[in-house]
Amino acid sequence: MKYRLAIAAFLIGISSMQPAATQSSKGATAVNAHPPTLGDIMAMVQSRHIKLWLAGKQMNWDLAAYELTQLRAGLEDAAALYPRIPVTNVTTMADPVDSLAAAVRAKDREKFAKGYGELTAGCNSCHQSMGMSFVAIQTPAVSPFSDQSFVPPKKQQESK
C-alpha cells in the first residue's frame, strides 16, 4: 500500500507541473490534466462494494477476490489523491478489507457476511467523520448489474 501511495504522490507532483499526455492509436495526443474527482473514485468503490456482495452471495470467490482487490485499490487511490481524507479513516478501512480477504481465501460464507458488514460500517463511519453522513451505504437488496452474472462459471455450466 505504501508503494502505491508513494507512486500516486509522485504522479500527482508530476501532473501538477505539466498535464500528462497520452497518444491515441491514430497518433493524436490527448491531455489529461485532472485526476478523477473523489466522488468519481467513491462511485467506483461503491460499484465494487455492490459487486463484492453479489459475488460473495453466489460464492463466486474468484470474482469476490477480484472486486475486493479493485475496491482496495480505489480506497488507496482516494487516500493518495485526496489528502484531506483523514489517515485514520484509511487505516480503519484496512482491517475490514483484510478480514474480507481472509474470508474470501477461506471461501467462508459466514465470515464473508460478517466482514462485509464491518466494511459497510467502516464506509459509513468514514462518511460520518467527514460530515457526509447523508451518504449511507448498505448491503444491496438487488443487483443493478443485470448484464453480469455473479454465479461462478462452473455452476453456470452445470445448470445448462
Secondary structure, DSSP 4 states (H G I P E B T S, - for coil): -HHHHHHHHHHHHHHHHS-EEEE-TTS-EEEE-SPPPHHHHHHHHHHHHHHHHHHHHTT-HHHHHHHHHHHHHHHHHHHHH-TTS-HHHHHHHHHHHHHHHHHHHHT-HHHHHHHHHHHHHHHHHHHHHTT-TTS-----SS-S-TT---S-HHHHHHT-
